[in-house]
Amino acid sequence: MNAGDAARWLLMVAVMPVWIVAGLADWWCHRRTGIERTSGLPENLFHWLLFAEMGAALLAVGLLEINAAVLLVVFAAFLAHEATTFVELRATRCRGARCAPSSRWSTASWRSCR
């Protein structure tokens, strides 16, 4: 197995599934709390942006040959996703919404929502 195959395997089998599971956990938390009544359109728009950021990484890994440029795209998407999550949690906190511990864990940014 060469370095490109190892990188693709790591991204496809480890990184992306963990990212998807975290997204599903976040969805479940919002579903449980009734996001349509508690947060509305702003929260929905944040989640569409998060989805687009993750989609860029998934498309890069799935369609392109893994090299340094693709790894940079995935890392940039990860940083953008984390920055968007930070802004989202700060905006939620400013609106006075309660941030459940499970939701903080699922977004991987629990520190910003204490």
Secondary structure, DSSP 8 states (H G I E B T S, - for coil): --HHHHHHHHIIIIIHHHHHHHHHHHHHHHHHHTHHHHT-HHHHHHHHHHHHHHHHHHHHHHHS--SHHHHHHHHHHHHHHHHHHHHHHHHHHHTT----HHHHHHTT-GGGG-
